[in-house]
Amino acid sequence: MLETSARLLRLLSLLQTPRRWSGTELAERLSVTTRTVRNDVERLRALGYPVHATFGTDGGYRLAAGAILPPLLLEDDEAVAIAIRLRTATPSVAGIEESSSRALAKLEQVLPTRLRNRINALQNYSVAVSAGADANQVAASTLSEIAAACRDKQRLRFDYRSHDAVESRREAEPYRLVNWGRRWYLVGWDIQREDWRTYRVDRMALRLPHGPRFLARPLPDVDIGTYVMRGIGSAVWRHRATIIVHLPADVVLERLPPAVGPVEVIDSNRCQVRTGSDNLEQLAVWFGLLGADFEVIEPPELIAHLDLLADRYRRAAGGA
């Protein structure tokens, strides 16, 4: 059984999670009786921790949030997880690397030696490959402003620059922010176009004040991440292709990335994929790695490129 002081710290750590704990659950976690749990809760309250209790079938204990909340307690694995996330902060948000470094330095100062050694080992024995400077970073304040508008169901007004550098004034109902690679995207209902649109956040210049509140619509897809990936790809593809693959559709869906495009069932052993890419080489590699026969319906440029690759591989294998 834990000593009283250690048990109180463990109880406080459990109560800081975003859920409600029953007295029985806490007693099992701490290997004590429910009466001891009640006494420990009173000790925490006496120390200034705002522990709230509710009764009934859905009742239990939880720690209230607020400005007077005492310092945060972290489990070992939670502290390490936070440190890893801080070290690998995405460079697509302006200033995030510097802010993450400052936060990590503060975290490491209060960590016990055993955890600080684990985190330092991660730093010393891992290598981050830079993708180069991102000229299209997004300000953290812009992301938080858009997220707040999504939460509050408030229209956004903004100037927008399309991929072909056309400037326009937009008004949209914001629904979800999606981070894909080094880019942030907003999924919203465009008021003028009366349709769903995906906007690149680094091309948005918010105009204040925001517009009126709105009633939420059903999202255009259950999997909003896949919806964005497919939409982005189809909007910028240089080459579009239709390909029949001699594999069941569910197998192809597992092997190809979601952004490739829709996969339609032909029969139990074949499916049709409508996809595209900026270059023919990528399409040839994707479908060549499936390990099955496939037929290119379009474009003719892909067929010609596959002929070129076939001759190259034949020569590499010692053929005529």
Number of C-alpha atoms within 10 A of each C-alpha: 8 11 7 11 10 11 17 18 13 18 19 21 15 21 20 17 12 10 12 19 19 19 19 15 14 22 18 12 12 19 14 15 13 17 12 16 23 14 11 18 22 14 13 16 13 10 10 12 18 18 17 14 15 12 9 6 7 9 13 18 19 21 21 14 12 8 5 10 12 12 6 8 14 17 11 12 10 11 17 19 13 15 23 15 12 18 18 12 16 17 20 23 21 17 13 18 17 12 12 18 15 12 15 17 11 11 14 18 10 10 16 10 11 9 16 18 13 11 19 12 11 15 13 8 7 8 8 8 6 7 8 7 9 13 9 16 20 23 16 14 11 16 18 11 15 22 17 13 20 21 12 13 18 21 24 24 19 18 14 21 18 12 11 6 9 8 12 10 13 18 21 24 27 26 22 19 22 18 15 12 9 14 18 20 22 24 25 23 22 19 14 10 11 9 11 15 18 20 21 20 25 20 20 20 15 18 14 9 9 15 16 10 13 12 7 13 9 7 14 14 10 9 9 15 18 17 17 23 19 18 14 16 17 19 10 13 14 12 17 18 20 15 18 19 24 20 21 18 20 13 12 19 16 9 12 15 13 15 18 20 21 12 21 16 16 15 12 11 12 17 21 24 20 17 20 23 17 13 13 20 13 12 19 15 11 13 18 13 10 16 10 10 12 17 13 16 14 14 15 11 12 20 16 12 13 19 12 11 14 12 13 12 12 11 11 10 9 7 9 7
